[in-house]
Amino acid sequence: MARLDERVTKSPVSDGFVARCHFADAAAALWLDGELVHIEDLVLHDAHMDIRTPTHELTRAHAVLRARRRILLHPLDWALSRVGILALRGREGQGGDGASAARAGSRHDAATAAGGADQTAGESLSEDTDQEDDLAEELAEIDAVLARSSRLLAGENFAPRAADSPDVDTAGQGAQARDALPNSLGPLIRDLDWDEDQRLADWLAVVDRLRGENMPAVLAAAVAWDVWQDIEPLQHQHWLGNLLVAALLRARGKVGSHLFCIHAGLRMIPRERPRARDRTTRLLAALDAFAEAAAAGLKELDRLVMAKSQMERRLRNRRKNSSLPALVELVVALPVVSAGLIATELKISQRATLDLVAELGIREVTGRGRYRAWGVM
């Protein structure tokens, strides 16, 4: 992990590596939940260039992608603060003045992060973020209701809800839990006995205790990951725990060049190991996942460097005012580029853009004859 962090910091392709890490980890987060999202589809969806109707899984993966970008754009301790967690949960309005300020800056952060994929997408993402968040949240809630109904039909017993219990005053815990929910969510959407705020407070208390102890950063991150799996603070954003653990590694200075891809590492570990009853087995699984993610990151970095060197071979005997070197840098820095983006960045015509792309020989990822995009995936 330390070697990866140092190489990414000094690498000429660091921007492209960080951008690709966001997409790969978002797709891996859905894979861990049993859903398949292709990275190419996620890249095109992020650039507002979908070749088909976006699926629910794709929308959820895009939410993970936006959360990763948001964490990386803020200071080191922001994601583990109360304001940061409220913002990442989409509940900035409940966090007081500090959270309101975070909401005011979130649109600019999202537009800045997405501006590298497509200029038009970068300008419009700040306007679409709130609508996409609401849609992703509603779809996730519907999935939760369907899953609970299936388990009830299968004969599984659930603890009574606080609002339905005869021993609980409706003006007490049940009413407080209902009041804490957004107005658009009904009582059937969330389990009112599941106190997310208290569970998050318990997990953050563990993180604060780990910070105060003289424990290596990697081991502290593994312990924090295991505690998150045990407490399960969030009902429908369980993937956020891995991003917060990666933010902990970044805050401790272990991996400061980018947000570490914990989902991608867990994808390479047998599923039974992180779910084992023995805590030592789970911690070893987390450490192995960190090692696998770091090894995969080193390989991806080498692949990007090789791809850049191969494209640079086409620059031989080029005139000094050629736009091809700038196109190479743009293709390496961004996962996908469109003709409009290339024309705007290089200040050339659309016709010249298509000629440069054909000369460079990069892959077309849409399969369309019009509104195409290219990239080194």
N, C-alpha and C positions, 0 to 999 in steps of 0.2 A: 504493500500500500504506500509506503514511503517512497519507494522507487517510482511508482506510477505518478505520485503527486509531483515529484521533482521533474520527471520527464515532461509531464503535461505543462508545468510552469514554464519550461524552457523551450518547448517544442514550437516550431513555426506553424503547426497545424492545430494549435490548442483550441482556437475558436471552433473549428469544424468538429474536433473531438468532443467538446462540451455540448454542442448542439446535438450531435448524434447520441450522446449518452442520455439526454433527455428523452428522445424518442424510444431508444432501446429499453430503458427502464420503465417507461410508461406501458409499453407493450408487455413486458415481463410481469408487471403488476397485475394485468388482466389475466395473463397465463396462469398465475398462481391461484386465481379465483376460478379457473376452469374455462376461461373464455379466450378465444383466438382473435387477435387483432394484428393485421399485417402492418409492418412499419411503413411500407409504401403508402398504404391507405391513410395512416395517421399523418404522415407528412403532407399528403395532398389535402386532407381535411383541415390541417392547421393553416395551409396556404389558401383555403377557400377555393380549392380546385377539385372537389370530389368528382370521381368518375361514376359514382353510384350514390344512392340515398344512404346517408350515414346511419349506422346501426346504433343500438343502445350501448353496446360494448365499446364502439368507437368513441362515442360521446364520453363515456366514463374514462377511457384512456386519455382523452384530451384534457379532462379535468386533472388527471395526475400530471400530465405534461405542463399545464399552466401552474400547478402548485410547485413543481420543481423549479420552474423559471422564477417564480415569485420568491422562493426561498433564497435562490442564488443572487438575486438582485438586491436583497436587503442585507443589513449588517449581520455579523456572525451570530449574535445572540437573539436576533429578532424572532426566528421561528420557534424558539423555546420560551418566549415570553408570552404573557397573557394576551397582549394585543396581537401578536403574531399568530397564535393558535386560533383565536377568534376569527381572524381574517382568513386563515386557511380553511376553517370550517364553514366559511360563508356567513358568519354571524357578527359582522363588524358592528352593526347597529346596537348590539347588546353590550358593547365593551366600553362605553363612556367616551370621553373626548379623545383619548388616545386611539381607540379603535376607529372612531370616526375619521381621524386624520389618516389612519392606515387605509381606510376605504377610499378616501379622496386621492391617495397616491397610487392605489392599486391599478386603476385604469391606465395611468401613464406607464406603470411598470409592465403591464401585460402588453401594451402596444409596443413598447421598446423591445421586449423579448421576441415578439412575433415579427417585428419589422425585418429581421434578417431573412425570413422565409419568402416574403413577398411584400412589396411596398404597399400595395393596396390593402393586403390583409393587415399590415401593421397599422394603417390608418383607421381601419374599421373595427379592429379587434376590441378596442376600448369601449365601443358602443355595443358590441355583441356579447361581451363577457358575462354581464349580468343575466341576459336572457339564456345563454348556454348553461350557466350555473343553475338557474332555476329549473331548466329542462332536465339536466343531469340529476338534480336532487329529486325531482318528482318521479323520474323513471326508476331511480334507486329505491325510493319508497314503495313504489308499486311492486318491484321485485321482492322486497322484504315481506309485503303482505301476502303475495302469492306463496312464498316459501313457508311462511307461518301457517297458511291454510293447508298446504300439502302435509306439513308435519302433524297438524291437528287431525286431518283425515286419516293419517297413518296410525293414529292412536296415541301419539305422544302427548304427555300431560305438561301443561305450562302452569307456572305459578300465577295466582290471580293478580290482576292489575291493581295498582293502588287506588285508581279511581272507582273500581268496581267492588272493592273489598268493603264488607260491612263494618270492619274495625277501624277504618281510616276515615277521618273527617274530610269531606270534600274541600273544605277551606284550608286543609293542611297540606300534606305532602303531595297528594294527587293534584290538587288545584295549583300548587306552586309549579309542579312539573308541567302541567298543561299551559300555564301562563308563560313558562320559559320557551315554549315552542313558537315558531312563526305562526301568524294568524292563518296562513294558507294551508296548514297541516291539521288534519283532523285527529281525533283520539285513536282511530284505528291504524294510523300510519306508524306511530312509534309506541314502543313499550314504555309506559309511564313509570314503571318500576326501575327502569334503566337510567340511573342518574349519571349522565355523561360528564357533567361538570365536576362532580365529586370524584369520579374515576380518573378524570384527567388531573385533578389536583393531587390525587394519590400518586399517580405516575410521575408528575413533576416533582413531588417531594422526594421520590427515589432518585430522580436525576440530580437534584440539588445535593442529595447526600453523596452520590457518586462523585460529583464534582469536588466536594470537600475532602474526600478520601484520597490517599496517595495510591491511585490505581491507574494502570496503563490505559490509554485512551481506547484502544481496541477492545480490551476486556470490559471496560465500562460501557462501551457501546453494545457489546454482546449481552451484558446484564440488563441494560435498559431495553433492548429488544425482547428479551425473555420476559421481563416484567410486563411489557405491553401485551404480549401474547397471553399472559395469564390474566391480566385485569380486563383486557378488551374494552377500552374506554368508549370507543365510538361504535355505534351500531352499523352504520352504512358507509363509513370512511375508514375502514380498518387499514387500508393501504397508507394512510397518513402516518402511521407509526413508523414505518420504515424510512419515510422521508425525514421525520424528526430525529431518528437515530443517525441518519446521514448528516443532518444538521449538527448533531452533537459532535460527530467526528470532525466536522468543519470548525466548530467553535473551539474544540480542543487543539486545533492546529495539526491534526494528523493528516487530513486530506483537505487542504485549503484551496486548491486550484479549481475544484469543481465539486458538485454534489455527488457523493459516492453512490454507485448503482447497487443498492442492496437487493432490490427485487431481482435484478439480473443474476446476482450470485445465488440467491435462494432457489432460482429456477434450476440451477445445476446440481442441487443437492436432493437426494431421495426424499420424497415427501414424508416418509415415516420418521425421519430423524428429527426435524424441527417439531414434530408432534409427539415425541416420545414422553413417557411418564417421568423418566429420570431427568433431573435438571442438568446434570453434568453432560448427558447426551445432547440435550438441546443447546447448551452453551457451546459445545464442540461443533455442533452443526452450524451455529451462527458464525463461529470463527472460520470454519471451512468455507462457508458462503462468502465471507469477506475475502478470503484468499482467492477463491475462484473468480470473483468479480474483478479483483485487482489483476489477475493473470489475463482475463479476457480483455480488460482495458489496455494492457500492454500490447496485446496482439492487435487490437483495433487501432492503436496509435501507430504501430508498425505498418499496418495496411494503408492507413491514410498517407503516411510518409512515402510509401512505395507508389501509391496512386499519383501523388503529386510529382514524384520524380519521373514517372512514365509520361505524364502529360507535358512535363517540361522538356522532354526530348523533342517534342514537336515544335519547340521554340527555336531550334537551331536554324541559323541562316535567315532569321526573321529580321525585318527592318526595325529600326529603333522605335519608331512611332506606332508599332503594331499594338492592337488592343488584345491580342491573344494572351500575353502574360497576365494582364489584369483579369481576364476571364478565368484563367487557371486559379488565381487566388480566390476569386469569388466562388467557384465551384467547390473548392476545398473548404472554404469557411462555412458554406451553407449546405444543408442536406439536399435541397432541391432549389432550382432556379427556373424562372419562367422567362420567356422572351421579353416581356415588358420590364421585368426586374433587371435583366442584363442590359437592355437598351437604356434604362434610366441610370444605372450605376456607371456604365462605361461611356454614356453620352454618345451613343451611336444609333443608327436607324434600325428598324425591325429587320430589314433585309440583310444588313450587315451582321446582325445578331445571328440569324439562321446560318449564314455562311461560316461564321466563327465556330458555332456549335458543331456543324458538320465537319469542319477541319479538325476540331479537337477530338471528335469521336466519342463523346460521353453518352451514357445510356439515357434513353427516353423512358420515363416511368409511367406515363398516362395511357399509352396505347391509342391515343386519339390522333386525328389528323389536324385538328385545330385546338387552340388553347393548351398547347403541350407544355411539358416541364421536363427538365433533365437533372441528373444528379449522380453522384458517386455513392451508392447505397452500401 
